Amino acid sequence: MAHLTALELTIAKLEQAGVKYEIIPHGRAIHSARDGEEILGIKRGDAAPNLIALVDGRPVSAIIPGDRWLDFKKLATVAGGQECRLADPGTVVRATGSTLGAVPLLTDLPTFIDEELMEKLFVYGGSGDPFQTVKIAPAELLRATGGAVASICRG
């Protein structure tokens, strides 16, 4: 079987989950919520970056609003651990197959979605290709990831 790109894997996972989504191509790469705001014309809080963190040394996925900051203590607690920090770039690649700034919304990691994202009509996040973005309703994202909703941001 041919090796699938990160984008192809993302689409396959979305299709397998049977969720509604849209892939939005754009001419410039998006590597941050600020880029998404500028390139797609969305509110920064509608961007949904997937941050890879280590909870007691185990990689987890934390999807948060692009205008908020991850609360490491809250994430550790909901993930059943004690210590939490962002993963280094090498760990991100090993855990997801993607580099920083190109991590897809869907990974094979335990996933935690901040509760504020669930209030949005749509969120916009990584597809595995920085030149294409996934647009998806939060409930569909939750279903596709098999994740958990929790308060994982500061404040």
Protein Blocks (a to p, Z undefined) as FASTA:
>chain_A
ZZddfklmmmmmmmmnopacdddddfbdcfbfklmmmmnopafklpccdddddeehiacd
ddddfkbccdfklmmmmnopabdcdddfklmmmmnopaehiacfbdcbdcdddfklmmpm
bdcddehiakbccdddfklmmmmnopacddfbgZZ
